Amino acid sequence: MTSGGAGILSGIPAGRAEAEAALDGIVMPQTIRTERMILEPFAMHHLSGFAEFFGDAASTRFIGGPADRSGTLDRMARFSGLWRLYGIGCYALTDERGRLHGYAGLWFPHDWPAPEIAYGLLPGSRGEGRALEAVRAVKSIAEAVGIGALISTIAPDNVGSQRVATAVGATRGERVTLNGDAADIWHHAMSPAAADRDAVVMLDSNVMPLRIRSERLTLVQWRPDHFAPFAALVSDADSMRYLGGPNSLFHATRGFIQRAGMWHLRGYGMYALEHEGRFVGSVGLWHPLNWPCAEIGYTLMPEARGQGFAAEAVAAVREVAAEQGLADLVSFIDPDNAASQAVARRVGAVPDGTTQIAGRTFGAWRHQPEAATGRPRIHELEPAL
């Protein structure tokens, strides 16, 4: 692990590992019905409604500020990613007519000491008791499946959320600093019930397979144990030189959860890349909302470079994607990133002009499965569920 990785992990709160271990085997149900609402998985058709919420300065005052549509998709992916990693997560709040009211559920990034009940309502749905109704439902189900401890992190001047927390029996605890902002930790009184752990975890991707095995590598879904080496990778200045710079713990944990969540929202995403059971990087299809199209992205741990892993993994993704009808794929590469350009050439990609993404210029390298040489041997596929 790089020295940057060791530093970033030092910011994980004490007791977080024990809280994560306590979630082992726990799965929240995919759908919860209350008197007026349906709590259901996030989906792409919710994007416009959530863009209204996350684009509103007042609504996001205590959760990082407003975001555009691209940022909204990122946040939806983070909420969805927890389902794949831990079997818990946030729900979209809808009603029988399909109207979106907001979100509620469990949120548990690596810079949080314990899972928290998170919630937010669209402006037109406030003042109707819906936040309290949703929080009570989430807390009740969490108790039923055996979750023993929950918190809510609430800004000192967020009076509305304090009222909801008090109404469900939470008590104000210690004041902490989270991402530079003061927050009070509210502790929920839990009444554990008999756990029903036969529910099915939400895995409904239907485009790319969940697992690919090539000659030397295995491309797998993200697991909690991938976070430490992933954090080492994205906090390493050299590894992130062309990818926006090294990540803090705040950004690393959210990027990690987001990668898992994109699989749910889009049916494809970035894989964790393993060699002989060891995490060596990430490869797959990357498609934020402000990207012109899906691209094949890849990055390797420093110690895994120079062995042909990137080319082997990219070729595997390219071939399988083409079989799924995703044949028109590119990789967007910084003009100064000679190593990534070499990988693209090795798998048969060709330069195809430049494009502007988030204010930066990237070279577009277009993949050509039919013309590529050295086609990979795919040993195993695990289809989407």
C-alpha positions as a Markdown table, in Angstrom:
| # | Residue | x | y | z |
|---|---|---|---|---|
| 1 | Met | 0.0 | 0.0 | 0.0 |
| 2 | Thr | 1.3 | 3.5 | -0.8 |
| 3 | Ser | 2.1 | 5.9 | 1.9 |
| 4 | Gly | -0.8 | 8.1 | 0.7 |
| 5 | Gly | -3.1 | 5.1 | 1.3 |
| 6 | Ala | -1.9 | 4.7 | 4.9 |
| 7 | Gly | -2.5 | 8.4 | 5.6 |
| 8 | Ile | -6.0 | 8.5 | 4.1 |
| 9 | Leu | -7.1 | 5.4 | 6.2 |
| 10 | Ser | -6.0 | 7.1 | 9.4 |
| 11 | Gly | -9.0 | 9.4 | 9.1 |
| 12 | Ile | -11.5 | 6.5 | 9.5 |
| 13 | Pro | -13.3 | 7.0 | 12.8 |
| 14 | Ala | -12.6 | 4.6 | 15.7 |
| 15 | Gly | -15.2 | 1.8 | 15.9 |
| 16 | Arg | -16.1 | 2.1 | 12.2 |
| 17 | Ala | -14.7 | -1.4 | 11.5 |
| 18 | Glu | -16.8 | -2.9 | 14.3 |
| 19 | Ala | -19.9 | -1.2 | 12.9 |
| 20 | Glu | -19.2 | -2.5 | 9.5 |
| 21 | Ala | -18.6 | -6.1 | 10.7 |
| 22 | Ala | -21.9 | -5.9 | 12.5 |
| 23 | Leu | -23.7 | -5.5 | 9.2 |
| 24 | Asp | -22.3 | -8.8 | 7.9 |
| 25 | Gly | -25.3 | -10.9 | 6.6 |
| 26 | Ile | -27.8 | -8.2 | 7.1 |
| 27 | Val | -30.0 | -7.2 | 4.1 |
| 28 | Met | -32.7 | -4.6 | 4.1 |
| 29 | Pro | -35.8 | -5.3 | 1.9 |
| 30 | Gln | -35.9 | -3.7 | -1.5 |
| 31 | Thr | -39.4 | -2.1 | -1.0 |
| 32 | Ile | -41.1 | -0.7 | 2.1 |
| 33 | Arg | -44.7 | 0.5 | 2.1 |
| 34 | Thr | -46.0 | 3.0 | 4.7 |
| 35 | Glu | -49.4 | 4.5 | 5.0 |
| 36 | Arg | -48.8 | 7.1 | 2.3 |
| 37 | Met | -45.5 | 6.2 | 0.6 |
| 38 | Ile | -43.6 | 3.5 | -1.2 |
| 39 | Leu | -39.8 | 3.3 | -0.4 |
| 40 | Glu | -38.2 | 1.8 | -3.4 |
| 41 | Pro | -34.8 | 1.5 | -5.1 |
| 42 | Phe | -33.4 | 4.5 | -6.9 |
| 43 | Ala | -33.8 | 4.4 | -10.7 |
| 44 | Met | -32.8 | 6.5 | -13.7 |
| 45 | His | -36.4 | 7.8 | -14.1 |
| 46 | His | -36.0 | 9.5 | -10.7 |
| 47 | Leu | -33.2 | 11.7 | -12.0 |
| 48 | Ser | -35.3 | 14.8 | -12.9 |
| 49 | Gly | -37.1 | 14.8 | -9.5 |
| 50 | Phe | -33.8 | 14.4 | -7.6 |
| 51 | Ala | -32.2 | 17.1 | -9.8 |
| 52 | Glu | -34.9 | 19.5 | -8.5 |
| 53 | Phe | -34.0 | 18.5 | -4.9 |
| 54 | Phe | -30.2 | 18.6 | -5.3 |
| 55 | Gly | -30.3 | 21.7 | -7.4 |
| 56 | Asp | -32.1 | 23.7 | -4.6 |
| 57 | Ala | -29.7 | 25.6 | -2.3 |
| 58 | Ala | -32.1 | 25.5 | 0.6 |
| 59 | Ser | -32.7 | 21.8 | 0.3 |
| 60 | Thr | -29.0 | 21.0 | 0.3 |
| 61 | Arg | -27.8 | 23.6 | 2.8 |
| 62 | Phe | -26.8 | 21.0 | 5.3 |
| 63 | Ile | -25.6 | 18.2 | 2.9 |
| 64 | Gly | -22.9 | 19.8 | 0.8 |
| 65 | Gly | -24.7 | 22.4 | -1.2 |
| 66 | Pro | -26.5 | 22.2 | -4.6 |
| 67 | Ala | -25.5 | 20.1 | -7.6 |
| 68 | Asp | -26.2 | 20.0 | -11.3 |
| 69 | Arg | -27.8 | 17.0 | -13.1 |
| 70 | Ser | -24.4 | 15.3 | -13.4 |
| 71 | Gly | -23.7 | 15.8 | -9.7 |
| 72 | Thr | -27.3 | 14.5 | -8.9 |
| 73 | Leu | -26.5 | 11.2 | -10.7 |
| 74 | Asp | -23.3 | 10.9 | -8.7 |
| 75 | Arg | -25.2 | 11.3 | -5.5 |
| 76 | Met | -27.9 | 8.8 | -6.6 |
| 77 | Ala | -25.2 | 6.3 | -7.4 |
| 78 | Arg | -23.6 | 6.7 | -4.0 |
| 79 | Phe | -27.0 | 6.1 | -2.3 |
| 80 | Ser | -27.5 | 3.0 | -4.5 |
| 81 | Gly | -23.9 | 1.7 | -4.1 |
| 82 | Leu | -24.4 | 0.9 | -0.4 |
| 83 | Trp | -26.9 | -1.8 | -1.4 |
| 84 | Arg | -24.3 | -3.7 | -3.3 |
| 85 | Leu | -21.6 | -3.3 | -0.7 |
| 86 | Tyr | -23.5 | -3.8 | 2.6 |
| 87 | Gly | -27.1 | -4.8 | 1.8 |
| 88 | Ile | -28.4 | -1.5 | 3.1 |
| 89 | Gly | -28.9 | 1.9 | 1.5 |
| 90 | Cys | -31.3 | 4.7 | 0.7 |
| 91 | Tyr | -34.7 | 4.5 | -0.9 |
| 92 | Ala | -36.6 | 6.9 | -3.2 |
| 93 | Leu | -39.8 | 8.0 | -1.6 |
| 94 | Thr | -42.8 | 7.7 | -4.0 |
| 95 | Asp | -46.5 | 7.3 | -3.7 |
| 96 | Glu | -49.1 | 5.2 | -5.5 |
| 97 | Arg | -49.3 | 7.8 | -8.3 |
| 98 | Gly | -45.5 | 7.6 | -8.9 |
| 99 | Arg | -44.8 | 11.1 | -7.5 |
| 100 | Leu | -41.4 | 11.5 | -6.1 |
| 101 | His | -41.2 | 13.0 | -2.6 |
| 102 | Gly | -37.6 | 12.6 | -1.6 |
| 103 | Tyr | -35.3 | 9.9 | -0.1 |
| 104 | Ala | -34.8 | 8.1 | 3.1 |
| 105 | Gly | -32.6 | 5.2 | 4.2 |
| 106 | Leu | -29.2 | 4.3 | 5.6 |
| 107 | Trp | -26.0 | 6.1 | 4.7 |
| 108 | Phe | -22.6 | 4.7 | 5.8 |
| 109 | Pro | -19.4 | 6.2 | 4.1 |
| 110 | His | -16.0 | 5.4 | 5.6 |
| 111 | Asp | -15.7 | 8.7 | 7.4 |
| 112 | Trp | -18.9 | 8.0 | 9.4 |
| 113 | Pro | -18.6 | 6.2 | 12.7 |
| 114 | Ala | -21.8 | 4.2 | 12.2 |
| 115 | Pro | -24.7 | 3.8 | 9.8 |
| 116 | Glu | -27.0 | 6.8 | 9.9 |
| 117 | Ile | -30.6 | 7.4 | 9.0 |
| 118 | Ala | -30.5 | 10.0 | 6.2 |
| 119 | Tyr | -33.5 | 11.7 | 4.6 |
| 120 | Gly | -34.5 | 14.6 | 2.4 |
| 121 | Leu | -37.7 | 15.9 | 1.0 |
| 122 | Leu | -38.5 | 17.9 | -2.2 |
| 123 | Pro | -39.8 | 21.4 | -1.4 |
| 124 | Gly | -43.4 | 20.5 | -2.3 |
| 125 | Ser | -43.5 | 17.5 | 0.0 |
| 126 | Arg | -42.5 | 19.3 | 3.3 |
| 127 | Gly | -44.8 | 20.1 | 6.2 |
| 128 | Glu | -46.9 | 16.9 | 5.7 |
| 129 | Gly | -45.1 | 14.6 | 8.1 |
| 130 | Arg | -43.5 | 12.5 | 5.4 |
| 131 | Ala | -40.0 | 12.7 | 6.8 |
| 132 | Leu | -41.2 | 11.4 | 10.1 |
| 133 | Glu | -43.2 | 8.6 | 8.4 |
| 134 | Ala | -40.2 | 7.5 | 6.3 |
| 135 | Val | -37.7 | 7.7 | 9.2 |
| 136 | Arg | -39.9 | 5.6 | 11.4 |
| 137 | Ala | -40.3 | 3.0 | 8.7 |
| 138 | Val | -36.6 | 2.8 | 8.0 |
| 139 | Lys | -35.8 | 2.5 | 11.7 |
| 140 | Ser | -38.4 | -0.2 | 12.3 |
| 141 | Ile | -37.1 | -2.3 | 9.4 |
| 142 | Ala | -33.5 | -1.8 | 10.5 |
| 143 | Glu | -34.5 | -3.1 | 13.9 |
| 144 | Ala | -36.3 | -6.1 | 12.3 |
| 145 | Val | -33.3 | -7.2 | 10.3 |
| 146 | Gly | -30.9 | -6.9 | 13.3 |
| 147 | Ile | -29.1 | -3.6 | 13.0 |
| 148 | Gly | -28.0 | -2.8 | 16.5 |
| 149 | Ala | -26.9 | 0.9 | 16.3 |
| 150 | Leu | -28.0 | 3.8 | 14.1 |
| 151 | Ile | -27.1 | 7.5 | 14.3 |
| 152 | Ser | -28.2 | 10.7 | 12.5 |
| 153 | Thr | -25.6 | 13.5 | 11.9 |
| 154 | Ile | -27.4 | 16.8 | 12.1 |
| 155 | Ala | -26.0 | 20.4 | 11.8 |
| 156 | Pro | -26.5 | 22.4 | 15.0 |
| 157 | Asp | -28.8 | 24.9 | 13.3 |
| 158 | Asn | -30.9 | 22.3 | 11.3 |
| 159 | Val | -34.0 | 22.6 | 13.5 |
| 160 | Gly | -36.2 | 20.6 | 11.2 |
| 161 | Ser | -34.1 | 17.5 | 11.3 |
| 162 | Gln | -33.6 | 17.8 | 15.1 |
| 163 | Arg | -37.4 | 17.8 | 15.4 |
| 164 | Val | -37.7 | 14.6 | 13.4 |
| 165 | Ala | -34.9 | 12.9 | 15.4 |
| 166 | Thr | -36.5 | 13.8 | 18.6 |
| 167 | Ala | -39.9 | 12.5 | 17.5 |
| 168 | Val | -38.4 | 9.0 | 16.7 |
| 169 | Gly | -36.7 | 8.9 | 20.1 |
| 170 | Ala | -33.2 | 9.8 | 19.2 |
| 171 | Thr | -31.0 | 11.7 | 21.7 |
| 172 | Arg | -28.4 | 14.3 | 21.0 |
| 173 | Gly | -24.8 | 13.2 | 21.7 |
| 174 | Glu | -21.3 | 14.4 | 20.9 |
| 175 | Arg | -20.5 | 17.3 | 18.5 |
| 176 | Val | -18.0 | 16.3 | 15.8 |
| 177 | Thr | -16.5 | 17.8 | 12.7 |
| 178 | Leu | -17.4 | 16.1 | 9.4 |
| 179 | Asn | -15.7 | 17.3 | 6.2 |
| 180 | Gly | -15.0 | 20.6 | 8.0 |
| 181 | Asp | -18.5 | 21.3 | 9.2 |
| 182 | Ala | -19.8 | 20.9 | 12.8 |
| 183 | Ala | -22.5 | 18.2 | 13.3 |
| 184 | Asp | -24.2 | 16.7 | 16.3 |
| 185 | Ile | -24.4 | 12.9 | 16.5 |
| 186 | Trp | -27.9 | 11.8 | 17.4 |
| 187 | His | -28.2 | 8.2 | 18.7 |
| 188 | His | -31.3 | 6.2 | 17.9 |
| 189 | Ala | -32.7 | 3.9 | 20.6 |
| 190 | Met | -32.9 | 0.5 | 19.0 |
| 191 | Ser | -35.2 | -2.4 | 20.0 |
| 192 | Pro | -33.8 | -5.4 | 18.2 |
| 193 | Ala | -36.3 | -7.8 | 16.8 |
| 194 | Ala | -35.9 | -11.3 | 15.4 |
| 195 | Ala | -33.9 | -10.9 | 12.2 |
| 196 | Asp | -35.3 | -12.0 | 8.9 |
| 197 | Arg | -32.3 | -12.4 | 6.7 |
| 198 | Asp | -33.8 | -14.2 | 3.8 |
| 199 | Ala | -34.5 | -11.1 | 1.8 |
| 200 | Val | -32.8 | -10.7 | -1.6 |
| 201 | Val | -30.2 | -8.0 | -1.9 |
| 202 | Met | -30.8 | -5.5 | -4.7 |
| 203 | Leu | -28.8 | -6.6 | -7.7 |
| 204 | Asp | -30.8 | -5.9 | -10.9 |
| 205 | Ser | -28.2 | -4.9 | -13.5 |
| 206 | Asn | -29.0 | -6.3 | -16.9 |
| 207 | Val | -26.4 | -5.2 | -19.4 |
| 208 | Met | -22.8 | -6.3 | -18.4 |
| 209 | Pro | -22.1 | -9.5 | -16.6 |
| 210 | Leu | -21.3 | -9.1 | -12.9 |
| 211 | Arg | -18.0 | -11.0 | -13.2 |
| 212 | Ile | -15.5 | -11.6 | -16.0 |
| 213 | Arg | -12.4 | -13.9 | -15.7 |
| 214 | Ser | -9.6 | -13.6 | -18.3 |
| 215 | Glu | -6.3 | -15.4 | -18.6 |
| 216 | Arg | -4.8 | -13.9 | -15.4 |
| 217 | Leu | -7.4 | -11.5 | -14.0 |
| 218 | Thr | -10.8 | -11.5 | -12.4 |
| 219 | Leu | -13.1 | -8.5 | -12.8 |
| 220 | Val | -15.5 | -8.6 | -9.9 |
| 221 | Gln | -18.2 | -6.5 | -8.2 |
| 222 | Trp | -17.0 | -4.2 | -5.4 |
| 223 | Arg | -16.8 | -5.5 | -1.9 |
| 224 | Pro | -16.2 | -3.7 | 1.4 |
| 225 | Asp | -12.7 | -5.2 | 1.7 |
| 226 | His | -11.7 | -3.5 | -1.6 |
| 227 | Phe | -11.9 | 0.0 | 0.1 |
| 228 | Ala | -8.5 | 0.0 | 1.8 |
| 229 | Pro | -6.5 | -0.7 | -1.4 |
| 230 | Phe | -8.8 | 1.5 | -3.5 |
| 231 | Ala | -8.3 | 4.4 | -1.0 |
| 232 | Ala | -4.5 | 3.8 | -1.4 |
| 233 | Leu | -4.8 | 4.0 | -5.1 |
| 234 | Val | -7.0 | 7.2 | -5.3 |
| 235 | Ser | -5.0 | 9.0 | -2.7 |
| 236 | Asp | -1.7 | 8.4 | -4.5 |
| 237 | Ala | -0.6 | 11.6 | -6.2 |
| 238 | Asp | 1.2 | 9.8 | -9.1 |
| 239 | Ser | -1.7 | 7.5 | -9.8 |
| 240 | Met | -4.2 | 10.3 | -9.9 |
| 241 | Arg | -2.0 | 12.8 | -11.8 |
| 242 | Tyr | -4.3 | 12.7 | -14.8 |
| 243 | Leu | -7.5 | 11.9 | -12.9 |
| 244 | Gly | -8.1 | 15.1 | -10.9 |
| 245 | Gly | -5.5 | 14.7 | -8.2 |
| 246 | Pro | -5.3 | 12.7 | -5.0 |
| 247 | Asn | -8.5 | 12.1 | -3.0 |
| 248 | Ser | -9.2 | 12.8 | 0.6 |
| 249 | Leu | -11.0 | 10.3 | 2.7 |
| 250 | Phe | -14.2 | 12.2 | 2.1 |
| 251 | His | -14.0 | 11.9 | -1.7 |
| 252 | Ala | -12.5 | 8.4 | -1.7 |
| 253 | Thr | -15.3 | 6.8 | 0.3 |
| 254 | Arg | -18.0 | 8.5 | -1.8 |
| 255 | Gly | -16.2 | 7.6 | -5.1 |
| 256 | Phe | -16.0 | 4.0 | -3.9 |
| 257 | Ile | -19.7 | 3.8 | -3.1 |
| 258 | Gln | -20.6 | 5.6 | -6.3 |
| 259 | Arg | -18.7 | 2.9 | -8.4 |
| 260 | Ala | -20.9 | 0.2 | -6.8 |
| 261 | Gly | -24.0 | 2.3 | -7.3 |
| 262 | Met | -23.6 | 2.9 | -11.0 |
| 263 | Trp | -24.1 | -0.8 | -11.6 |
| 264 | His | -27.6 | -0.5 | -10.2 |
| 265 | Leu | -28.5 | 2.7 | -12.0 |
| 266 | Arg | -27.0 | 1.9 | -15.5 |
| 267 | Gly | -26.6 | -1.9 | -15.6 |
| 268 | Tyr | -22.9 | -1.5 | -16.1 |
| 269 | Gly | -19.9 | 0.2 | -14.4 |
| 270 | Met | -16.4 | -0.1 | -13.2 |
| 271 | Tyr | -15.2 | -3.5 | -11.9 |
| 272 | Ala | -12.7 | -4.1 | -9.1 |
| 273 | Leu | -9.8 | -5.9 | -10.7 |
| 274 | Glu | -8.1 | -8.8 | -8.9 |
| 275 | His | -5.0 | -10.9 | -9.6 |
| 276 | Glu | -4.7 | -14.1 | -7.6 |
| 277 | Gly | -7.3 | -12.7 | -5.1 |
| 278 | Arg | -5.5 | -9.4 | -4.6 |
| 279 | Phe | -6.9 | -6.0 | -5.6 |
| 280 | Val | -4.8 | -4.5 | -8.4 |
| 281 | Gly | -6.9 | -1.7 | -9.8 |
| 282 | Ser | -10.2 | -0.9 | -11.5 |
| 283 | Val | -11.5 | -1.3 | -15.1 |
| 284 | Gly | -14.8 | -1.1 | -16.7 |
| 285 | Leu | -17.4 | 1.2 | -18.3 |
| 286 | Trp | -17.5 | 4.7 | -16.8 |
| 287 | His | -20.4 | 7.0 | -17.6 |
| 288 | Pro | -21.1 | 10.1 | -15.5 |
| 289 | Leu | -23.9 | 12.2 | -16.7 |
| 290 | Asn | -21.6 | 14.9 | -18.1 |
| 291 | Trp | -19.6 | 12.4 | -20.2 |
| 292 | Pro | -20.5 | 12.3 | -23.9 |
| 293 | Cys | -20.8 | 8.5 | -23.8 |
| 294 | Ala | -19.7 | 5.5 | -21.9 |
| 295 | Glu | -15.9 | 5.0 | -21.9 |
| 296 | Ile | -13.6 | 2.2 | -21.0 |
| 297 | Gly | -11.7 | 3.4 | -18.0 |
| 298 | Tyr | -8.8 | 1.8 | -16.2 |
| 299 | Thr | -6.3 | 2.5 | -13.5 |
| 300 | Leu | -3.8 | 0.2 | -11.7 |
| 301 | Met | -2.1 | 0.0 | -8.4 |
| 302 | Pro | 1.6 | 1.1 | -8.7 |
| 303 | Glu | 2.9 | -2.3 | -8.0 |
| 304 | Ala | 0.7 | -3.9 | -10.7 |
| 305 | Arg | 1.9 | -1.9 | -13.6 |
| 306 | Gly | 4.3 | -3.1 | -16.3 |
| 307 | Gln | 2.8 | -6.6 | -16.4 |
| 308 | Gly | 0.2 | -6.1 | -19.2 |
| 309 | Phe | -2.7 | -6.2 | -16.7 |
| 310 | Ala | -4.3 | -3.0 | -18.0 |
| 311 | Ala | -4.4 | -4.2 | -21.7 |
| 312 | Glu | -5.7 | -7.6 | -20.7 |
| 313 | Ala | -8.5 | -6.2 | -18.6 |
| 314 | Val | -9.4 | -3.5 | -21.1 |
| 315 | Ala | -9.6 | -6.0 | -24.0 |
| 316 | Ala | -11.8 | -8.3 | -21.9 |
| 317 | Val | -14.3 | -5.4 | -21.1 |
| 318 | Arg | -14.2 | -4.3 | -24.8 |
| 319 | Glu | -15.0 | -7.8 | -26.1 |
| 320 | Val | -17.8 | -8.5 | -23.6 |
| 321 | Ala | -19.3 | -5.1 | -24.0 |
| 322 | Ala | -19.4 | -5.6 | -27.8 |
| 323 | Glu | -21.3 | -8.9 | -27.3 |
| 324 | Gln | -23.8 | -7.0 | -25.2 |
| 325 | Gly | -24.4 | -4.4 | -28.0 |
| 326 | Leu | -22.1 | -1.7 | -26.5 |
| 327 | Ala | -19.7 | -1.7 | -29.4 |
| 328 | Asp | -19.2 | 2.0 | -29.9 |
| 329 | Leu | -16.8 | 2.6 | -27.0 |
| 330 | Val | -14.0 | 5.1 | -26.4 |
| 331 | Ser | -11.4 | 5.9 | -23.8 |
| 332 | Phe | -10.9 | 9.6 | -22.9 |
| 333 | Ile | -7.2 | 10.1 | -22.2 |
| 334 | Asp | -5.2 | 13.2 | -21.1 |
| 335 | Pro | -2.9 | 14.2 | -23.9 |
| 336 | Asp | 0.1 | 13.9 | -21.6 |
| 337 | Asn | -0.8 | 10.5 | -20.3 |
| 338 | Ala | 1.6 | 8.4 | -22.4 |
| 339 | Ala | 1.1 | 5.2 | -20.4 |
| 340 | Ser | -2.7 | 5.1 | -20.9 |
| 341 | Gln | -2.2 | 6.0 | -24.6 |
| 342 | Ala | 0.1 | 3.0 | -24.9 |
| 343 | Val | -2.5 | 0.7 | -23.4 |
| 344 | Ala | -5.1 | 2.0 | -25.8 |
| 345 | Arg | -2.8 | 1.4 | -28.8 |
| 346 | Arg | -2.0 | -2.1 | -27.6 |
| 347 | Val | -5.7 | -3.1 | -27.6 |
| 348 | Gly | -6.3 | -1.7 | -31.0 |
| 349 | Ala | -7.8 | 1.7 | -30.2 |
| 350 | Val | -7.1 | 4.6 | -32.5 |
| 351 | Pro | -7.0 | 8.4 | -31.9 |
| 352 | Asp | -10.3 | 10.1 | -32.9 |
| 353 | Gly | -10.0 | 13.8 | -32.1 |
| 354 | Thr | -10.4 | 15.5 | -28.8 |
| 355 | Thr | -13.3 | 16.3 | -26.5 |
| 356 | Gln | -14.0 | 18.7 | -23.7 |
| 357 | Ile | -15.2 | 17.2 | -20.4 |
| 358 | Ala | -15.7 | 19.4 | -17.3 |
| 359 | Gly | -13.5 | 22.1 | -18.7 |
| 360 | Arg | -10.6 | 19.8 | -19.6 |
| 361 | Thr | -9.4 | 18.6 | -23.0 |
| 362 | Phe | -9.1 | 14.8 | -23.5 |
| 363 | Gly | -8.0 | 12.8 | -26.5 |
| 364 | Ala | -10.8 | 10.4 | -27.7 |
| 365 | Trp | -9.4 | 6.9 | -28.4 |
| 366 | Arg | -11.9 | 4.8 | -30.2 |
| 367 | His | -12.0 | 1.0 | -29.6 |
| 368 | Gln | -12.4 | -1.3 | -32.6 |
| 369 | Pro | -13.2 | -4.9 | -31.4 |
| 370 | Glu | -13.4 | -6.3 | -34.9 |
| 371 | Ala | -10.0 | -4.9 | -36.0 |
| 372 | Ala | -8.1 | -5.6 | -32.8 |
| 373 | Thr | -5.5 | -8.2 | -32.6 |
| 374 | Gly | -4.7 | -10.4 | -29.7 |
| 375 | Arg | -8.3 | -10.9 | -28.7 |
| 376 | Pro | -8.6 | -12.0 | -25.1 |
| 377 | Arg | -9.6 | -15.4 | -24.0 |
| 378 | Ile | -12.6 | -15.1 | -21.7 |
| 379 | His | -12.6 | -18.0 | -19.3 |
| 380 | Glu | -15.8 | -17.3 | -17.3 |
| 381 | Leu | -18.8 | -14.9 | -17.2 |
| 382 | Glu | -21.2 | -14.5 | -14.4 |
| 383 | Pro | -24.4 | -13.1 | -16.0 |
| 384 | Ala | -26.3 | -10.2 | -14.6 |
| 385 | Leu | -29.2 | -11.3 | -12.3 |
